[in-house]
Structures are given as C-alpha cells and as structure tokens.
C-alpha cells in the first residue's frame, strides 16, 4: 500500500482547541484541524510543550503507523477518547485519536507546540483566563 502525503507548512495543520484543565476525573485533549488540501501523515506529527525557558520539550508522536488526516478534518487527541466523548457528548469531531500519553500541560498557563518532525507548524499559548464557561 502506498501513502501519499505532503509536508505541511506553518498554519496548514493547526491547533484548534485545547482542554488543559479538565474536570477532576477528566483528561486533557487537543483538537487539530487540517486546513490544507492534501492529507497529512500523523506518524510525522508531534505534540510538545514549551518550558518556562522556551525550549521545546515532552515531544509525543501522534501515531506509530501511517495514519492520514484528510483535508478539512478535525481530530480530537486524548489519552482516553471514551472519557472525552462521555464528558463532552454535544461535541462534534470528525475523528478521535487515542494516544498513550500527551505532553503534560500546566493547568494555569503554557504553550502547546505542533511539529512536523522537528519543524514547528503551529503553537498555541494559553492561560486560565482564556477558559470559556
């Protein structure tokens, strides 16, 4: 089987949503969106965070296998997709992806980094003041 994908440039695959301070029994999740016109191989995509000093750390690969994210698709990434769906039943996502571990994101402030290999394709700075009730 042959997979065709492209190397996304900045802001073609983006961080669309982040739950960094879940309910006490909940889990973090990150939603990404493929704005590009071609599929992206998730085995080449990594999530990470920035340290207080600005270094990229805690890099986690989204898939060990070739798994394509089609153009125009939202993907919710979590360590427990069943829990995420249960906690947010009204949410609509095109796809869910469960991975063994996410980077650890602080509950008050931080930066999520999305990389293609080692190249940054999107970053999202968050803080507890940006939480919508």
KAZI-V351594 format. One line per field, one symbol per residue. psi: psi as a letter, one per 40 degrees, with the letter a starting at -180 (. if undefined). burial: # if it has 24 or more other C-alpha atoms within 12 Angstrom, else .. A space follows every 50 residues. Layout:
BEGIN
psi = ???
burial = ???
END
This chain:
BEGIN
psi = hhhhiihiihedhihdihhegiideaiiihhihgeieiihheeehiiaih ideeihifhhhdheihhhhiiehihhhiegdddddddgdeihidiihhid hiihhiediahhhhihbehheiihhiieeehh.
burial = ......##..###########.....#########...############ .....##.#####....####.#########..##.......#.#####. ######..########...#######.......
END
